[in-house]
Amino acid sequence: MAEPLSPRSNPDYQAAPDEPEALDGTAYPQAVAEYLGDMISQLESMARVAGFDLLVYLLSMARVEAEANARLAASAPRRPAGR
């Protein structure tokens, strides 16, 4: 099984200048959820072209969930680093 990717492992990823990082260098949940939504969207498109209707539905549900988590994470108060 492949190692999980972080948003920063994507060569096209551009962090915002004010984007905070966790102490271990990983992205906060909003960036992760946005990245997952983007990746799932690509998989959803591939499944649609291949005619995999049930997979399109499941991926669509996963994309919607990732987008909802990104919105929730964006509105959640951030804890100061080191806590």
Stockholm file with secondary structure:
# STOCKHOLM 1.0

chainA/1-83         MAEPLSPRSNPDYQAAPDEPEALDGTAYPQAVAEYLGDMISQLESMARVAGFDLLVYLLSMARVEAEANARLAASAPRRPAGR
#=GR chainA/1-83 SS CCCCCCGGGSTTCCCCTTCCBCTTSCBCHHHHHHHHHHHHHHHHHHHHHHTCHHHHHHHHHHHHHHHHHHHHHHHSCCCCTTC
#=GC SS_cons        CCCCCCGGGSTTCCCCTTCCBCTTSCBCHHHHHHHHHHHHHHHHHHHHHHTCHHHHHHHHHHHHHHHHHHHHHHHSCCCCTTC
//
